[in-house]
């Protein structure tokens, strides 16, 4: 496989890593004119959303008043992201608002904050295995928890504690925690969250959503140490950890001497590296000095280790400079599919 590496990497070169604005953290406050269009970063998969007074409001009336808004800019597996958003019942009875991570074709880790007793106040959180599924992974009924204090406005946060456990936190308008709960059983399900999309949705009378924040949850690439002496030389160890959802996928470590913004993209995945000559060198010369083990296969936990080696007194011009490395994971089939990118790990050069 490695002997014919150029054939495998060619699609990355041909399709190109195109410059784009960094999306390591994605935010949308919907602070734009009222419109039936949600903007280029969103796709309305079901029902109808509108921007009203600087918020996203579900206004469609399909089955169960289910309005689904899928983000087309930010991507990450369910175990690698945290998503938060502000919510408002708008005083409407039975309003509900939800977040889905690991989304694909309505499936994923789906959570819903709902006015369960019909008084216009959010009071209960449900965990579901898909949007409006009515069940959880491996459970006949959706786990749920009640808020200590019902709220009309506030915020909700969805994350995972590990591969098997989801957690939701709910805060009131002042930022006080009014409810938190977990549900496990994700990995044992016959219906796992295999996607990498984030969805927000409303149900039953159209709640309003605002200030959506999508954040990579963990550092997926760690460089140790983060400084090297140009005079003494040394080795930086680069530990890749993309999680078990990427087990046995291929990985490629790339670098840039020009920083992390704007990042570069291939397909739906963004890499926080500026495209420059060092980037091209690391792309087309894997497992070559100064990088060791820059191309290979992730282990059963989605981990791998690469190295950057600086010979003693190699290039005094490096003193004061910083370079960054980041990795992509990908699979090979009829086409090459880039599945994930790490954060960028810096390396500073000192005297």
C-alpha positions as CSV (number, residue, x, y, z in Angstrom):
1,X,0.0,0.0,0.0
2,X,2.7,2.5,1.1
3,X,4.8,1.8,-2.0
4,X,2.2,3.2,-4.3
5,X,1.4,6.2,-2.0
6,X,1.4,8.8,-4.8
7,X,-1.7,7.2,-6.3
8,X,-3.6,7.5,-3.1
9,X,-2.5,11.1,-2.4
10,X,-3.1,12.3,-5.9
11,X,-6.8,13.0,-5.2
12,X,-5.8,15.3,-2.4
13,X,-3.6,17.3,-4.8
14,X,-6.0,17.2,-7.7
15,X,-9.1,18.0,-5.8
16,X,-7.1,20.6,-3.9
17,X,-6.9,22.0,-0.4
18,X,-8.7,25.3,-1.1
19,X,-8.2,28.3,1.1
20,X,-11.2,29.1,3.4
21,X,-11.9,31.0,6.6
22,X,-11.1,29.0,9.8
23,X,-14.1,27.1,11.2
24,X,-12.5,25.5,14.2
25,X,-15.3,27.0,16.2
26,X,-18.5,27.8,14.4
27,X,-20.9,30.5,15.6
28,X,-24.1,32.0,14.2
29,X,-26.1,34.7,16.0
30,X,-28.6,35.0,13.1
31,X,-28.1,38.8,13.4
32,X,-29.1,39.6,9.8
33,X,-32.3,41.0,8.2
34,X,-35.5,39.0,8.5
35,X,-35.6,36.5,5.7
36,X,-37.0,33.2,4.6
37,X,-33.4,32.2,3.6
38,X,-31.2,31.0,6.5
39,X,-28.0,31.7,4.6
40,X,-25.3,29.7,2.8
41,X,-24.2,27.8,6.0
42,X,-27.6,26.1,6.5
43,X,-29.9,23.6,4.7
44,X,-33.6,23.3,5.5
45,X,-34.1,19.6,5.4
46,X,-37.7,19.6,6.6
47,X,-40.4,22.1,7.4
48,X,-39.4,25.8,7.2
49,X,-37.2,28.1,9.2
50,X,-37.0,31.9,8.9
51,X,-34.8,34.6,10.4
52,X,-37.1,36.8,12.6
53,X,-35.7,39.6,14.7
54,X,-32.2,38.1,14.6
55,X,-33.2,34.6,15.6
56,X,-33.9,31.3,13.8
57,X,-37.6,30.5,14.1
58,X,-39.3,27.3,13.0
59,X,-42.4,28.3,11.0
60,X,-43.3,25.3,8.9
61,X,-46.2,23.0,9.7
62,X,-45.4,19.5,8.4
63,X,-46.0,16.4,10.4
64,X,-45.5,17.2,14.1
65,X,-44.5,20.7,13.1
66,X,-40.9,19.4,12.6
67,X,-38.5,22.0,11.3
68,X,-34.9,20.7,10.6
69,X,-32.0,23.0,10.0
70,X,-28.7,21.3,9.0
71,X,-25.4,23.1,9.2
72,X,-23.2,22.8,6.0
73,X,-20.1,24.5,7.4
74,X,-19.1,22.7,10.6
75,X,-18.3,18.9,10.7
76,X,-17.3,16.6,13.4
77,X,-18.1,13.1,14.8
78,X,-20.5,12.9,17.7
79,X,-17.8,12.2,20.2
80,X,-15.6,15.2,19.1
81,X,-18.0,18.2,19.3
82,X,-19.9,20.3,21.8
83,X,-22.9,22.3,20.6
84,X,-24.8,25.0,22.5
85,X,-27.7,27.3,21.6
86,X,-30.1,29.8,23.1
87,X,-33.7,28.9,23.1
88,X,-37.1,30.6,23.6
89,X,-40.6,29.1,23.7
90,X,-42.0,32.4,22.5
91,X,-44.7,31.7,25.0
92,X,-46.1,29.0,22.8
93,X,-47.6,25.8,24.3
94,X,-45.6,22.6,23.8
95,X,-42.7,24.3,22.1
96,X,-39.6,22.2,21.6
97,X,-36.0,22.8,20.4
98,X,-33.3,20.2,19.7
99,X,-29.7,19.5,18.8
100,X,-28.4,16.5,16.9
101,X,-24.7,15.5,16.6
102,X,-23.2,12.7,14.5
103,X,-26.2,13.4,12.2
104,X,-26.8,11.5,8.9
105,X,-30.3,11.0,7.4
106,X,-32.1,12.0,10.6
107,X,-30.0,9.7,12.7
108,X,-27.6,10.7,15.4
109,X,-27.4,11.6,19.0
110,X,-30.6,13.7,19.2
111,X,-31.7,15.7,22.2
112,X,-34.8,17.8,22.7
113,X,-35.8,20.5,25.3
114,X,-39.5,20.6,25.4
115,X,-42.5,22.2,27.1
116,X,-43.9,18.9,28.2
117,X,-46.9,20.1,30.2
118,X,-48.2,22.7,27.7
119,X,-47.7,25.9,29.8
120,X,-45.3,27.7,27.5
121,X,-42.2,26.9,29.7
122,X,-39.5,24.4,28.8
123,X,-39.5,21.7,31.5
124,X,-38.1,18.4,30.2
125,X,-35.2,17.1,28.1
126,X,-35.4,13.9,26.0
127,X,-32.6,11.8,24.6
128,X,-33.4,10.2,21.2
129,X,-31.5,8.0,18.7
130,X,-32.8,10.1,15.8
131,X,-34.8,13.2,15.2
132,X,-38.3,12.5,16.5
133,X,-37.5,8.8,16.9
134,X,-39.2,8.4,20.3
135,X,-36.5,6.0,21.4
136,X,-32.8,6.0,22.5
137,X,-30.0,3.7,21.5
138,X,-30.9,0.3,22.8
139,X,-33.8,1.6,24.8
140,X,-37.5,1.1,24.1
141,X,-38.4,4.6,25.4
142,X,-36.4,7.9,25.4
143,X,-34.5,8.7,28.6
144,X,-35.4,12.1,30.0
145,X,-34.9,14.4,32.9
146,X,-37.0,17.4,34.2
147,X,-35.6,20.8,34.9
148,X,-35.4,22.0,38.5
149,X,-37.0,25.2,37.4
150,X,-39.0,25.5,34.1
151,X,-37.8,28.3,31.8
152,X,-39.2,30.2,28.9
153,X,-35.8,31.3,27.7
154,X,-32.3,30.0,28.3
155,X,-29.7,27.8,26.7
156,X,-28.9,24.1,26.2
157,X,-25.6,22.4,25.7
158,X,-25.1,18.9,24.2
159,X,-21.8,17.0,24.4
160,X,-20.5,13.4,25.1
161,X,-18.6,12.2,28.2
162,X,-17.2,9.2,26.2
163,X,-18.1,7.1,23.2
164,X,-21.1,5.7,25.0
165,X,-22.6,8.6,27.0
166,X,-24.3,11.8,26.0
167,X,-24.9,14.7,28.4
168,X,-27.2,17.7,28.2
169,X,-27.0,20.8,30.4
170,X,-29.7,23.5,30.5
171,X,-29.3,27.0,31.8
172,X,-31.8,29.8,32.5
173,X,-31.5,33.3,31.0
174,X,-29.1,34.4,33.8
175,X,-26.7,31.4,33.2
176,X,-27.8,29.4,36.2
177,X,-27.8,25.6,35.7
178,X,-31.4,24.3,35.9
179,X,-30.9,20.8,34.7
180,X,-28.4,18.2,33.6
181,X,-28.7,14.6,32.6
182,X,-26.9,11.8,30.8
183,X,-27.9,8.8,28.7
184,X,-25.6,5.9,27.7
185,X,-25.9,2.9,25.3
186,X,-24.7,4.6,22.1
187,X,-22.1,2.1,21.2
188,X,-24.3,-0.9,21.7
189,X,-27.0,0.3,19.3
190,X,-27.8,-1.2,16.0
191,X,-28.5,2.4,14.9
192,X,-25.3,4.3,15.8
193,X,-24.6,7.9,15.0
194,X,-22.3,7.5,12.0
195,X,-22.5,11.0,10.5
196,X,-20.5,14.1,11.1
197,X,-23.2,16.8,10.7
198,X,-24.8,19.1,13.3
199,X,-28.6,19.7,13.1
200,X,-30.8,22.1,15.1
201,X,-34.5,21.7,15.0
202,X,-37.8,22.9,16.5
203,X,-41.0,21.1,17.0
204,X,-44.6,21.8,18.1
205,X,-45.4,25.5,17.6
206,X,-42.0,26.8,16.6
207,X,-39.5,27.8,19.3
208,X,-36.8,30.4,18.5
209,X,-33.1,29.5,18.4
210,X,-30.2,31.9,18.7
211,X,-26.4,32.1,19.3
212,X,-25.5,28.6,18.0
213,X,-21.9,27.6,18.9
214,X,-20.3,24.4,17.6
215,X,-16.9,23.6,19.2
216,X,-14.4,20.8,18.7
217,X,-14.4,19.2,22.1
218,X,-10.9,17.8,22.5
219,X,-7.4,18.4,21.3
220,X,-6.8,15.8,18.6
221,X,-3.1,16.5,18.0
222,X,-0.6,17.2,20.7
223,X,3.0,18.2,20.1
224,X,5.6,17.6,22.8
225,X,7.7,19.6,23.5
226,X,6.3,22.7,21.8
227,X,9.8,24.4,21.5
228,X,13.1,23.2,20.1
229,X,16.5,24.7,20.3
230,X,18.0,25.3,16.8
231,X,21.5,24.9,18.2
232,X,20.8,21.7,20.1
233,X,18.2,20.2,17.7
234,X,15.7,17.7,19.0
235,X,12.5,15.8,18.3
236,X,8.9,16.8,18.7
237,X,6.5,13.9,19.2
238,X,3.1,14.5,17.6
239,X,0.4,12.4,19.1
240,X,-2.8,12.0,17.0
241,X,-6.0,11.0,18.7
242,X,-9.1,11.1,16.5
243,X,-11.2,8.7,18.6
244,X,-12.3,5.2,18.1
245,X,-14.8,6.2,15.4
246,X,-11.8,6.6,13.1
247,X,-10.1,3.3,14.1
248,X,-8.1,1.7,11.3
249,X,-8.5,4.7,8.9
250,X,-5.4,6.1,7.2
251,X,-3.9,9.3,8.4
252,X,-1.5,11.9,6.9
253,X,0.3,14.6,8.9
254,X,0.9,17.9,7.1
255,X,2.6,21.1,8.0
256,X,2.8,24.8,7.3
257,X,5.3,27.6,8.0
258,X,2.7,30.2,7.3
259,X,0.2,29.8,10.2
260,X,-3.3,28.4,10.6
261,X,-5.6,31.0,9.1
262,X,-7.1,30.9,6.6
263,X,-7.3,27.1,6.8
264,X,-7.5,24.7,3.9
265,X,-10.3,22.4,2.9
266,X,-10.8,19.2,1.0
267,X,-14.4,18.1,0.6
268,X,-16.3,18.9,3.8
269,X,-13.2,18.7,6.1
270,X,-11.1,21.8,7.0
271,X,-7.5,21.6,8.1
272,X,-6.2,24.5,10.1
273,X,-3.1,25.1,8.0
274,X,-2.2,27.7,5.4
275,X,-1.3,26.2,2.0
276,X,2.4,27.0,1.4
277,X,5.5,25.2,0.0
278,X,6.1,23.3,3.3
279,X,2.5,22.1,3.2
280,X,3.0,20.8,-0.4
281,X,6.3,19.1,0.6
282,X,4.7,17.2,3.5
283,X,1.7,16.3,1.3
284,X,3.9,14.9,-1.5
285,X,6.7,13.4,0.6
286,X,5.2,11.5,3.5
287,X,7.4,9.7,6.0
288,X,10.3,11.8,4.9
289,X,12.6,14.1,6.9
290,X,11.9,16.1,8.9
291,X,8.7,14.0,9.6
292,X,8.7,10.4,10.7
293,X,5.6,8.2,10.5
294,X,3.6,11.0,9.0
295,X,1.5,8.6,7.0
296,X,0.1,5.3,8.3
297,X,-2.9,3.6,9.8
298,X,-4.7,4.7,13.0
299,X,-4.9,2.0,15.7
300,X,-8.1,0.6,17.2
301,X,-8.6,3.8,19.3
302,X,-8.0,6.1,16.4
303,X,-4.5,7.0,17.6
304,X,-1.0,7.3,16.0
305,X,2.3,8.9,16.7
306,X,4.5,10.9,14.3
307,X,7.7,12.9,14.9
308,X,9.4,16.1,13.7
309,X,13.2,15.9,13.9
310,X,15.5,19.0,13.9
311,X,19.2,18.2,13.4
312,X,21.6,20.3,15.6
313,X,22.6,23.7,14.1
314,X,20.5,22.8,11.0
315,X,19.3,26.3,10.0
316,X,19.9,29.4,12.2
317,X,17.3,31.3,10.2
318,X,14.7,29.2,12.0
319,X,15.3,31.0,15.3
320,X,12.2,32.9,16.3
321,X,10.0,31.1,13.7
322,X,6.9,28.9,14.4
323,X,5.6,26.0,12.3
324,X,2.4,24.1,12.7
325,X,1.4,20.6,11.9
326,X,-2.1,19.0,11.6
327,X,-3.4,15.6,10.4
328,X,-6.2,14.3,8.3
329,X,-7.8,10.9,8.4
330,X,-9.2,9.3,5.3
331,X,-10.5,6.0,3.8
332,X,-9.9,4.5,0.4
333,X,-12.5,2.9,-1.8
334,X,-13.7,3.8,-5.3
335,X,-12.8,7.3,-4.2
336,X,-10.7,8.9,-1.4
337,X,-12.8,10.1,1.4
338,X,-11.3,12.6,3.9
339,X,-13.2,11.9,7.2
340,X,-11.7,14.3,9.8
341,X,-8.9,16.8,10.6
342,X,-7.1,17.5,13.8
343,X,-6.3,20.8,15.4
344,X,-2.9,22.4,14.6
345,X,0.0,21.8,17.0
346,X,2.6,24.6,17.0
347,X,6.4,24.2,17.3
348,X,8.5,27.3,18.2
349,X,12.2,27.5,17.4
350,X,14.6,29.1,19.9
351,X,18.3,29.8,20.0
